[in-house]
Amino acid sequence: MGEVFALDASVVVKWSKKGEEYEQEALSLRDEIQGSKVSALTFEWLLLEVVRALIKVNYPKEKIEETYATLREINSLGFIEAIPVGKILDKAKEVEIPLSLFASDAVHLATAIISHATLISQDGHLLNRDVMNYAQRGRH
């Protein structure tokens, strides 16, 4: 298997919500994951973050339920590994303080660092140069 990617909700939400910037790239990544060409992981609360993102944009309730069910199935089939938050909690705190991150962003970054994965995100907080440099140092 190729590279390992740590996914953030800002990317996964594009699998359901049409018309988003970088939608095609996100869909291509989803296809590579489901085709087992790349490995993907995230922390276990990603599904709830995707639900929240869809609620914020008034996505139809039935579509949110459908998206959640699809993501649960993708996880249960093993295409995306869900890392328990308890396993990355200390690392998340370790990155949250110096980088002044929100808790969920710190957990995403910690997931990538602990798993030696490449963080894939559209989140401006995680695309910050200091955060990206920290992530690179943490992977090696």
C-alpha angles and dihedrals in degrees: 000000000000132000123342118234127198106212127213125202092248088070100036093051088063088067088072108020109075125214096034122143109263090015093140092051090050092049091048089052090050090052091050090050093049090045089054091238091126134020121239135193140168139168116283097255095062092104091057091049090053090049090051092049090052092047090052091059094045093249110179113272093233090053090050090052090048092049091049092050091049092050091048089053093048088052095045091051089055099245091123121032113219110214114209111244091229090066093058102031097105093047090048091055089046092058098034095064103050094036096041092227131166111255095253092049090050090051091051092050092045090051090056094045097047092045095044087235133144110253113233112197145144091197112121092215090058095042091059111123094238091052093048091049090049090050092051092049091047093054094058 
